[in-house]
Amino acid sequence: MKTRRQIASLHLHWWPVGQGLYSSGVIRTSSDSAFSWVYDCGTTSNQFLIDRALHMDQTERVSVGVEKIDLVVLSHFDKDHISGFSRLIAACPIKRLLIPYVPLWKRLVLAIEQGVSAEDPTFLFFLNPVAYLRGIEGSDIEDIVFVPTGEPDDGPSAPDDPEPPILPESEEFELTWPPVGDLNLEIGDTPTEAVGDPAVEQDEQGKEPIFLKPSGRLVVPSFWEFVPYNDAEQQPKASADFITQAEFLLDLVKNDVTKRIQAFENLKGLYIETFGSTPKNKNIISLFLYSGPISTRLQLDTVLTSHLVERPAITTRYAQIHTGDGTLKGAHYTRFENFFKRSRRLQKLGLFQVMHHGAKPQWHAGIAAKLNPTASIFSSDPAHEVYKHPRPEVLRDFWPYHPIQVDNVTGFHLFGYLILI
């Protein structure tokens, strides 16, 4: 019989925030050290739902001795994913904030598509997201980390982290397991397309944002890894001619406050002339996040969940994939699969956040069977007067894979022990 040692507890939450997304997790070791993370924090439903979720989440963090959130990931910047971010910062300082890198001209295209004007306060976010996020009242963020776009060939290799020690058969053996440490980042260079971007310049404290390398990971030594995926094909596309014509206007928007409004209006005109006033496919940028154990010898035991999940598969397949509002339709799924193929991480997939609250445009028939999750999580408000997510076709596809509706009343919660075998 294999020797088993309990080394940590795992807490995972998808909070009930209605039409939005707020997910969090904590690993607490037997030595009472802890690591915590958050993925997105927003809703277009009642803001009370975010306040309630933040209070419950912060109460748990305090109970396990967490003084700072070690990692916050914002998939993108729609209201239903970030409306609670300022409250999150006020509740707890953040060690590292992870966001997708989008070049300046693409950010301004997104602003145009979302109807943002140069006089709108949120325009400053599109101009310089780092300065905007650090300028939020009460903001306490140690580091901001950009994730560059990734191609399928950039996919992360299998973890090369040290394997856990081999356990002797004696039950009297006492395992000394290292406490949860700080994140190790696989850092890369500033990409060429970011040169001259105000978002990558030093701030008032002399700090610059960090770039992960393509396919770079964030690793909690001996325990856990986070692998972000920023699909290049989800970002806005433009011809070289459009970019050339836009460069002069970008300089004015960036450097001349007195001419910013008119320059941005001219950029809008160029955009409409090039793409039309109602482009068929609105660009949706969303940072995916894989998170899971480093070693296959770390299994989940004594699992308590608020909903039915696939057992006993959850003991070995409990890694999570968050998708935000990203798409896995058609060729996007092929790119996603190829990105993770070499590392076999998809075989560890357990908890899957269904794309864009279960919207149909980001889905294709049969994708649920390809992913084969132990639980499929829909974070939405089915009674929302506009969106009505999830769509019936998407829900039917995931029906055999333990669909869980996280809405404005019911969340999904998992607790278990990480066992070393």
PyMOL commands that set and color helices and strands:
alter all, ss='L'
color gray80, all
select helices_A, chain A and resi 47-63+79-82+85-91+104-113+123-127+129-134+152-154+192-194+198-200+232-234+240-255+257-275+313-315+331-341+345-348+355-358+367-371+392-401
alter helices_A, ss='H'
color red, helices_A
select strands_A, chain A and resi 5-14+20-29+34-43+71-73+94-100+141-147+184-185+210-211+218-220+224-229+288-293+298-305+319-322+349-353+375-379+403-406+412-420
alter strands_A, ss='S'
color yellow, strands_A
deselect
rebuild
show_as cartoon
